[in-house]
């Protein structure tokens, strides 16, 4: 007596397309991170970025830290991109852990966009501070002229982060639907 065979759940094009798109973006990001690390290795190590800053000028602390750790940060970005590629491949293969990890990645990216918004204002403050004490009038003028631009940039950042959160939330909702969940094996 033959046992009835269970046919696998049909594979939705939504999951397939989502997995291939994220796999492609992750692969391009990994290559970009490697190229960025190679470029950072070619840059001079001096604190003035090889004479790009005027004499006596210094970088704001955060920017100085970023430039000193550019290679490590680029390599870390590449490793994270490879991790997303691995999760995307697992999503394409309909692995349950891949679906769950992909949902976590989507949520973390959405939250990271909101967490990065304060950096916009900090970047503006660093630009004003980098003018130094000798540029008192220029710094005040930059701060006055830049206020509307900073407000517009802050608004764009909030709208962008909100749009990404909505799209990622919709994708998460799709991945949690019962018919999509049936495609994944434990």
Legacy VTK file of the C-alpha trace (Angstrom):
# vtk DataFile Version 3.0
C-alpha trace
ASCII
DATASET POLYDATA
POINTS 186 float
0.000 0.000 0.000
1.476 3.307 -1.099
1.581 6.186 1.296
-0.037 9.343 0.048
2.619 11.878 -0.853
2.400 15.356 0.491
2.903 17.858 -2.226
4.931 20.869 -1.174
3.105 24.138 -0.737
3.143 26.255 -3.876
5.926 28.797 -3.937
4.734 32.370 -4.103
6.409 34.778 -6.450
6.365 37.371 -3.644
8.880 35.430 -1.551
10.996 34.510 -4.575
11.203 38.084 -5.852
11.843 39.473 -2.353
14.618 36.964 -1.740
16.330 37.599 -5.099
16.092 41.381 -4.707
17.557 41.345 -1.208
20.224 38.863 -2.270
21.238 41.182 -5.117
21.283 44.280 -2.919
23.296 42.466 -0.243
25.817 41.232 -2.806
26.239 44.722 -4.286
26.591 46.151 -0.789
29.279 43.606 0.089
31.239 44.470 -3.066
30.799 48.194 -2.361
32.034 47.725 1.197
35.119 45.898 -0.050
35.834 48.670 -2.565
35.365 51.268 0.171
37.811 49.410 2.420
40.379 49.300 -0.395
39.921 53.030 -0.985
40.299 53.707 2.736
43.548 51.719 2.743
44.862 53.953 -0.043
44.130 57.146 1.934
46.861 58.785 4.009
46.838 58.108 7.734
47.483 61.671 8.819
44.867 63.393 10.969
44.437 66.196 8.432
43.365 63.784 5.686
46.530 64.314 3.676
46.413 68.101 3.632
42.743 68.419 2.715
42.046 70.479 5.828
43.396 73.996 6.241
46.431 74.390 8.529
45.444 74.228 12.180
41.978 72.851 11.478
40.925 69.615 13.119
38.130 67.218 12.424
35.212 67.023 14.845
35.650 64.025 17.193
33.024 61.781 15.563
34.328 62.441 12.051
37.892 61.916 13.259
36.905 58.562 14.787
35.094 57.522 11.591
38.096 58.348 9.403
40.496 56.514 11.718
38.284 53.389 11.653
37.150 53.573 8.035
38.716 50.259 6.997
37.275 48.353 9.965
33.842 49.908 9.507
33.868 49.106 5.789
34.818 45.493 6.478
32.130 45.254 9.171
29.602 46.578 6.661
30.745 43.907 4.191
30.362 41.153 6.767
26.863 42.371 7.667
25.983 42.458 3.959
27.170 38.873 3.569
25.002 37.954 6.564
21.974 39.518 4.882
22.854 37.635 1.686
22.922 34.369 3.664
19.533 35.157 5.230
18.157 36.075 1.789
19.392 32.755 0.384
17.676 30.935 3.252
14.493 32.885 2.475
14.768 31.821 -1.171
15.211 28.192 -0.046
12.071 28.564 2.104
13.841 27.907 5.409
11.756 28.959 8.412
14.790 30.420 10.204
15.496 32.475 7.064
11.972 33.904 7.106
12.275 34.790 10.780
15.757 36.287 10.366
14.608 38.278 7.331
11.773 39.739 9.410
14.283 40.723 12.110
16.566 42.357 9.516
13.640 44.339 8.080
12.623 45.552 11.546
16.209 46.482 12.509
16.730 48.444 9.291
13.482 50.343 9.853
14.506 51.190 13.431
18.038 52.149 12.358
16.616 54.742 9.978
14.842 56.447 12.864
17.890 56.139 15.105
20.048 57.861 12.472
17.916 61.013 12.313
19.677 62.735 15.251
22.941 62.338 13.347
21.692 64.905 10.826
21.633 67.645 13.439
24.910 66.444 14.939
26.520 66.585 11.485
25.351 70.168 11.039
26.700 71.110 14.471
30.025 69.455 13.594
30.209 71.441 10.339
29.684 74.711 12.209
32.164 73.710 14.929
34.797 72.732 12.351
34.977 76.347 11.176
36.779 77.035 14.411
36.987 80.059 16.677
38.481 82.321 13.985
35.359 82.154 11.825
32.897 83.565 14.362
30.857 85.625 11.868
31.009 82.916 9.187
29.867 80.300 11.690
26.952 82.465 12.813
25.971 83.149 9.195
26.163 79.439 8.371
24.028 78.612 11.372
21.421 81.251 10.441
21.335 80.355 6.748
21.429 76.653 7.432
18.501 76.563 9.875
15.798 76.268 7.182
17.913 73.741 5.288
18.411 71.727 8.473
14.662 71.797 9.165
13.926 70.609 5.612
16.571 67.890 5.868
15.174 66.738 9.207
11.662 66.560 7.657
12.969 64.560 4.670
14.766 62.170 7.032
11.595 61.618 9.069
9.467 61.062 5.963
12.067 58.696 4.479
12.344 56.711 7.700
8.570 56.545 7.970
8.211 55.398 4.346
10.834 52.671 4.846
9.112 51.574 8.063
5.753 51.336 6.274
7.207 49.316 3.382
9.142 47.028 5.726
6.057 46.631 7.909
4.033 45.626 4.863
6.687 43.070 3.835
6.768 41.682 7.379
2.970 41.410 7.346
3.144 39.558 4.005
5.759 37.142 5.362
3.535 36.406 8.379
0.415 35.554 6.351
-0.673 31.899 6.798
-0.441 31.054 3.087
3.145 32.366 2.932
4.137 30.634 6.179
3.008 27.282 4.697
5.831 27.556 2.161
8.491 27.373 4.862
9.771 24.200 6.452
10.896 24.000 10.022
LINES 1 187
186 0 1 2 3 4 5 6 7 8 9 10 11 12 13 14 15 16 17 18 19 20 21 22 23 24 25 26 27 28 29 30 31 32 33 34 35 36 37 38 39 40 41 42 43 44 45 46 47 48 49 50 51 52 53 54 55 56 57 58 59 60 61 62 63 64 65 66 67 68 69 70 71 72 73 74 75 76 77 78 79 80 81 82 83 84 85 86 87 88 89 90 91 92 93 94 95 96 97 98 99 100 101 102 103 104 105 106 107 108 109 110 111 112 113 114 115 116 117 118 119 120 121 122 123 124 125 126 127 128 129 130 131 132 133 134 135 136 137 138 139 140 141 142 143 144 145 146 147 148 149 150 151 152 153 154 155 156 157 158 159 160 161 162 163 164 165 166 167 168 169 170 171 172 173 174 175 176 177 178 179 180 181 182 183 184 185
